[in-house]
Amino acid sequence: MGAKESVIGLLKIAGITLNGKKPYDIQVHNEQFYGCVLAGGSLALGETYMDGWWSARRPDELINRVLRARLDEKVKGMSAIVLAMESVLFNLQTIGRARKEVPEHYDKGNDLFERMLDPEMTYTCAYWKGAKTLEEAQRNKLDMVCRKIGLRKGMHVLDIGCGWGSFAEYAARKYGAKVTGITLSEEQIPTAKKMNKGLPVKILLQDYRELTGKYDAIVSLGMFEHVGPKNYRTFFNVVRDHMEDDGIFLLHTIGNKKTSISSDRWITKYIFPGGHIPSLPQITKAAEGRFVIEDVHNFGTDYDKTLMAWHSNFVKRWPDIKEKYGERFFKMWEFYLLSCAAGFRSRNVQLWQIVMSKNGIPGGYESVR
């Protein structure tokens, strides 16, 4: 059987028709697509989209159907094997690597993120319960985090991976907290400082392994995906060492439904170098003996809606930055947003908020939703 027939047969399992009329049907514009994707898996799928070899009216729904049918397990490509070997042999998230790789995503340009995100530039999954807009949903999320850690006036909170400072600003202004935020992105710091001007907030260019001091509560919102399996235990040791005995730690992270030491090759090449999505067993094993897990909240389907809102903003405001970034970047960024939305829609990928305490909260923890 030829490559084209093999791909058509696989797509049929997912209810996708070659050059069909449904929004999720694939339109192939280059016959080399078939052999390329069979050999290269997800990396080739993304790169051929960037090169215009295929299209669909709804790429997100096409990929959702591919994932629901588990076609990704049938076509992996050699690249996944190579990446798995690298993950076993090397620490891909050392301090030196982190300082180089994290800014490759977050320092692409504030002009890009300003047009894609909500006005406060919150670059993590929103919480859509009762919300009608992205701005409302992000505010919901920030307030829920504050309530989950029992934030009160005068508490000192550490934000590991503070981004452009939206959580720090909300916690300081709404709850009267003192906040220290750390990031490895030089582009984020001026915006974060400007957003928090006049508030008891300190923003530092620092790796979590370089922390000093003690905090009443610690949060990490969308940063753990950069830590890496070889550093999970170190991460939790650092958090425990720098949190007061009666403090609460909230971990907000994308999650894998199964344990894996490798990562999606296209994502790590083009979007998040050195990134890795943890499974729940990887998190609990790394936290074992260091923390009591008080609460686990999965609202991964909200990330689908968040990513689609970001995509809508990105497409609508693309003309403002088109000349700077170019058409191939547009295709790359669109594939990133839409394929990730499909990952959450298919329930292949999760979003967890996990609340932990050092020794267990006396009388128990009351879950917040």
C-alpha positions as CSV (number, residue, x, y, z in Angstrom):
1,M,0.0,0.0,0.0
2,G,1.3,3.4,-0.9
3,A,1.8,6.4,1.4
4,K,-1.3,8.2,0.1
5,E,-3.6,5.1,0.5
6,S,-2.2,4.6,4.0
7,V,-2.9,8.2,5.1
8,I,-6.4,8.1,3.5
9,G,-7.1,4.8,5.4
10,L,-6.0,6.3,8.7
11,L,-8.0,9.5,8.2
12,K,-11.1,7.4,7.5
13,I,-10.8,6.0,11.0
14,A,-11.2,9.5,12.3
15,G,-14.1,10.3,9.9
16,I,-11.9,12.7,7.9
17,T,-12.2,12.7,4.1
18,L,-9.3,13.7,1.7
19,N,-10.4,16.9,-0.1
20,G,-13.9,16.6,1.4
21,K,-16.4,19.4,2.1
22,K,-16.7,19.2,5.9
23,P,-14.9,21.9,7.9
24,Y,-12.5,19.3,9.4
25,D,-11.7,17.5,6.1
26,I,-8.1,17.9,4.9
27,Q,-7.2,19.6,1.7
28,V,-3.9,18.4,0.4
29,H,-1.9,20.7,-1.9
30,N,1.3,18.8,-2.2
31,E,1.5,15.1,-2.9
32,Q,4.7,14.8,-0.9
33,F,2.6,15.3,2.2
34,Y,1.6,11.7,2.6
35,G,5.1,10.1,2.8
36,C,6.4,13.0,4.9
37,V,3.7,12.7,7.6
38,L,4.0,8.9,7.8
39,A,7.8,9.2,8.3
40,G,7.8,12.3,10.6
41,G,4.6,12.2,12.6
42,S,3.5,15.3,14.5
43,L,6.7,17.2,13.5
44,A,6.0,16.7,9.9
45,L,2.3,17.5,10.3
46,G,3.1,20.9,11.7
47,E,5.9,21.7,9.3
48,T,3.8,20.8,6.3
49,Y,1.0,23.0,7.6
50,M,3.5,25.9,7.9
51,D,4.7,25.2,4.3
52,G,1.2,25.2,2.9
53,W,1.1,21.5,1.9
54,W,-2.3,21.0,3.5
55,S,-5.1,23.1,4.9
56,A,-8.6,22.7,6.5
57,R,-11.3,25.2,7.4
58,R,-11.1,24.0,11.0
59,P,-7.6,22.6,11.6
60,D,-8.4,22.4,15.3
61,E,-11.3,20.1,14.7
62,L,-9.3,18.0,12.3
63,I,-6.6,17.5,14.9
64,N,-9.2,16.8,17.6
65,R,-10.6,14.0,15.5
66,V,-7.1,12.6,14.8
67,L,-6.4,12.6,18.6
68,R,-9.8,11.1,19.5
69,A,-9.1,8.3,17.1
70,R,-5.6,7.9,18.5
71,L,-4.0,8.2,15.1
72,D,-1.0,9.8,16.8
73,E,-0.2,6.5,18.4
74,K,-0.1,4.8,15.0
75,V,2.2,7.4,13.4
76,K,4.9,8.5,15.8
77,G,8.0,9.0,13.6
78,M,11.6,8.4,14.5
79,S,11.9,11.9,16.0
80,A,10.0,10.8,19.1
81,I,12.5,8.0,19.7
82,V,15.4,10.4,19.4
83,L,13.8,12.9,21.9
84,A,13.1,10.1,24.4
85,M,16.8,9.1,24.3
86,E,17.8,12.7,24.9
87,S,15.4,13.0,27.8
88,V,16.9,9.9,29.5
89,L,20.5,10.8,29.0
90,F,20.5,14.5,29.6
91,N,19.0,17.2,31.9
92,L,17.3,19.3,29.2
93,Q,16.3,22.0,31.8
94,T,19.5,23.0,33.6
95,I,19.7,26.6,34.8
96,G,21.9,27.4,31.8
97,R,19.5,25.8,29.3
98,A,16.5,27.4,31.0
99,R,18.0,30.9,30.7
100,K,18.5,30.3,27.0
101,E,15.3,28.4,26.1
102,V,12.6,30.0,28.1
103,P,13.1,33.5,26.5
104,E,12.9,31.9,23.1
105,H,9.2,31.8,23.5
106,Y,8.3,34.6,25.9
107,D,10.7,37.1,24.3
108,K,9.3,36.8,20.8
109,G,7.8,40.2,21.2
110,N,5.4,41.9,23.6
111,D,3.6,43.3,20.6
112,L,2.5,39.7,19.7
113,F,1.3,38.9,23.2
114,E,-0.4,42.2,23.7
115,R,-2.6,41.5,20.6
116,M,-3.3,37.9,21.5
117,L,-4.0,38.0,25.3
118,D,-6.5,39.8,27.5
119,P,-5.6,43.4,28.6
120,E,-3.8,42.2,31.7
121,M,-1.7,39.8,29.6
122,T,-2.5,36.6,31.5
123,Y,-0.8,33.8,29.6
124,T,-2.4,30.8,31.3
125,C,-5.7,29.0,31.1
126,A,-8.7,31.1,32.0
127,Y,-11.6,29.9,34.2
128,W,-14.8,30.3,32.2
129,K,-17.4,29.5,34.8
130,G,-19.9,32.4,34.7
131,A,-17.7,34.4,32.3
132,K,-18.7,35.8,28.9
133,T,-15.3,37.3,27.9
134,L,-11.7,36.3,28.0
135,E,-11.0,39.2,30.4
136,E,-13.7,38.1,32.8
137,A,-12.5,34.5,32.6
138,Q,-8.9,35.4,33.4
139,R,-10.0,37.5,36.3
140,N,-12.1,34.5,37.5
141,K,-8.9,32.4,37.4
142,L,-6.8,34.9,39.3
143,D,-9.4,35.4,42.0
144,M,-9.8,31.6,42.4
145,V,-6.1,31.2,42.9
146,C,-6.1,33.9,45.6
147,R,-9.1,32.1,47.3
148,K,-7.5,28.7,47.0
149,I,-4.3,29.9,48.9
150,G,-6.4,31.7,51.5
151,L,-4.8,35.0,50.6
152,R,-5.2,37.8,53.2
153,K,-3.9,41.4,53.5
154,G,-0.2,41.5,54.5
155,M,0.7,38.0,53.3
156,H,3.9,37.7,51.2
157,V,3.3,35.5,48.1
158,L,5.9,34.2,45.7
159,D,4.9,33.8,42.1
160,I,7.3,31.4,40.3
161,G,7.1,32.3,36.6
162,C,5.2,35.6,37.0
163,G,4.9,36.4,33.4
164,W,3.8,40.0,32.7
165,G,2.7,40.4,36.3
166,S,-1.1,40.0,36.2
167,F,-1.3,37.7,39.2
168,A,1.0,39.9,41.3
169,E,-1.1,43.0,40.3
170,Y,-4.4,41.3,41.2
171,A,-3.2,39.8,44.5
172,A,-1.7,43.1,45.6
173,R,-4.5,45.4,44.5
174,K,-7.5,43.2,45.4
175,Y,-6.2,41.4,48.4
176,G,-3.5,43.8,49.8
177,A,-0.8,41.1,49.5
178,K,2.9,41.6,49.1
179,V,4.2,39.7,46.0
180,T,7.6,38.7,44.7
181,G,7.5,37.5,41.1
182,I,10.4,35.7,39.3
183,T,10.8,35.2,35.5
184,L,13.6,34.3,33.1
185,S,12.1,36.6,30.4
186,E,13.8,40.0,30.1
187,E,11.0,41.2,27.8
188,Q,8.4,40.5,30.5
189,I,10.1,42.5,33.3
190,P,9.5,46.1,32.2
191,T,5.8,45.4,31.5
192,A,5.4,43.6,34.8
193,K,7.0,46.4,36.7
194,K,4.9,49.0,34.9
195,M,1.7,47.1,35.7
196,N,2.6,46.9,39.3
197,K,3.9,50.4,39.8
198,G,3.0,51.8,43.2
199,L,2.1,48.3,44.6
200,P,4.0,46.2,47.1
201,V,5.4,44.0,44.2
202,K,8.9,43.0,43.4
203,I,9.8,41.5,40.0
204,L,13.1,39.7,39.6
205,L,15.0,38.1,36.7
206,Q,15.7,34.8,38.5
207,D,15.6,31.0,38.2
208,Y,13.6,29.2,40.9
209,R,16.8,27.4,42.0
210,E,18.3,30.7,43.0
211,L,15.5,31.7,45.5
212,T,16.1,33.1,48.9
213,G,13.8,33.9,51.8
214,K,10.5,32.5,53.1
215,Y,6.9,33.1,51.9
216,D,3.5,32.7,53.4
217,A,2.2,31.2,50.1
218,I,3.7,30.2,46.8
219,V,2.0,29.9,43.4
220,S,3.3,28.7,40.1
221,L,1.0,29.4,37.2
222,G,2.0,27.8,33.9
223,M,5.7,27.5,34.6
224,F,6.1,23.9,35.7
225,E,5.9,22.8,32.0
226,H,9.5,24.2,31.7
227,V,10.9,22.4,34.8
228,G,11.6,18.9,33.2
229,P,11.4,15.4,34.8
230,K,15.0,15.4,36.0
231,N,14.2,18.6,38.1
232,Y,10.7,17.8,39.5
233,R,12.1,16.7,42.9
234,T,14.4,19.7,43.0
235,F,11.5,22.0,42.2
236,F,9.4,20.7,45.1
237,N,12.3,20.8,47.5
238,V,12.9,24.4,46.6
239,V,9.2,25.3,47.1
240,R,9.1,23.5,50.5
241,D,12.4,25.1,51.7
242,H,11.1,28.6,50.9
243,M,7.5,28.3,52.2
244,E,6.4,28.9,55.8
245,D,5.3,25.8,57.7
246,D,1.6,26.8,57.6
247,G,1.8,28.0,54.0
248,I,-0.1,26.8,50.9
249,F,1.4,26.0,47.5
250,L,-0.7,26.1,44.4
251,L,0.6,24.5,41.2
252,H,-1.2,25.4,38.0
253,T,0.1,23.2,35.2
254,I,-0.8,21.5,31.9
255,G,-0.9,17.8,32.4
256,N,-0.4,14.6,30.4
257,K,-2.9,11.8,30.7
258,K,-0.1,9.3,30.8
259,T,3.5,9.4,31.9
260,S,6.1,10.1,29.2
261,I,9.7,11.2,29.2
262,S,9.5,12.7,25.7
263,S,7.7,15.7,24.4
264,D,5.9,16.6,21.1
265,R,8.7,17.2,18.6
266,W,7.0,20.1,16.8
267,I,6.2,22.0,20.0
268,T,9.7,21.7,21.4
269,K,11.3,22.7,18.1
270,Y,9.1,25.7,17.3
271,I,7.3,26.8,20.4
272,F,8.6,25.7,23.8
273,P,12.2,24.5,23.6
274,G,13.0,22.2,26.5
275,G,9.3,21.9,27.5
276,H,7.7,18.8,29.0
277,I,4.2,18.1,30.1
278,P,4.0,16.1,33.4
279,S,1.6,13.4,34.3
280,L,-0.1,13.2,37.7
281,P,2.1,10.3,38.8
282,Q,5.2,12.3,38.0
283,I,4.0,15.2,40.1
284,T,2.8,13.1,43.1
285,K,6.1,11.1,43.1
286,A,8.2,14.2,43.1
287,A,6.1,15.7,45.8
288,E,6.0,12.5,47.9
289,G,7.3,13.1,51.5
290,R,7.5,16.8,50.9
291,F,3.9,17.8,50.6
292,V,0.3,16.8,51.4
293,I,-1.9,17.1,48.3
294,E,-5.0,18.8,49.5
295,D,-6.9,19.3,46.3
296,V,-6.7,18.5,42.6
297,H,-8.9,20.5,40.2
298,N,-9.0,19.6,36.5
299,F,-10.5,22.2,34.2
300,G,-8.7,21.4,31.0
301,T,-11.7,21.9,28.7
302,D,-11.5,25.6,29.7
303,Y,-8.1,25.7,28.0
304,D,-9.7,24.8,24.7
305,K,-11.9,27.9,25.0
306,T,-9.0,30.1,26.1
307,L,-6.8,29.0,23.2
308,M,-9.6,29.6,20.7
309,A,-10.1,33.1,22.2
310,W,-6.4,33.8,21.8
311,H,-6.5,32.5,18.2
312,S,-9.4,34.8,17.5
313,N,-7.5,37.8,18.9
314,F,-4.3,36.8,17.0
315,V,-6.1,36.5,13.6
316,K,-8.1,39.7,14.1
317,R,-5.0,41.8,15.1
318,W,-2.5,40.1,12.8
319,P,-2.4,42.9,10.2
320,D,-0.8,45.2,12.9
321,I,2.3,43.0,13.1
322,K,2.2,41.2,9.8
323,E,5.3,42.9,8.3
324,K,7.4,42.2,11.4
325,Y,6.7,38.5,11.7
326,G,5.9,37.2,8.2
327,E,3.5,34.7,6.8
328,R,5.3,31.5,7.8
329,F,5.3,32.7,11.4
330,F,1.5,33.2,11.1
331,K,1.1,29.6,10.0
332,M,3.3,28.4,12.8
333,W,1.6,30.4,15.5
334,E,-1.8,29.4,14.2
335,F,-0.9,25.7,14.2
336,Y,0.4,26.1,17.8
337,L,-2.8,27.7,19.1
338,L,-5.2,25.4,17.2
339,S,-3.4,22.1,17.7
340,C,-3.2,22.8,21.5
341,A,-6.9,23.7,21.6
342,A,-7.5,20.3,19.9
343,G,-5.3,18.6,22.5
344,F,-7.5,19.9,25.3
345,R,-10.8,19.3,23.4
346,S,-9.9,15.7,22.8
347,R,-9.1,15.3,26.5
348,N,-5.6,14.2,25.5
349,V,-4.1,17.0,27.6
350,Q,-5.3,18.3,31.0
351,L,-5.0,21.4,33.1
352,W,-4.6,20.9,36.8
353,Q,-4.6,23.2,39.8
354,I,-3.1,21.3,42.7
355,V,-3.1,22.7,46.2
356,M,-0.4,21.4,48.6
357,S,0.6,22.0,52.2
358,K,3.7,21.0,54.1
359,N,2.2,18.9,56.8
360,G,-1.6,18.8,56.1
361,I,-4.0,21.5,57.0
362,P,-5.6,20.9,60.5
363,G,-9.2,20.0,60.0
364,G,-8.8,19.6,56.3
365,Y,-8.8,21.8,53.2
366,E,-12.1,23.2,51.8
367,S,-12.0,23.0,48.1
368,V,-12.6,26.2,46.1
369,R,-14.2,26.3,42.7
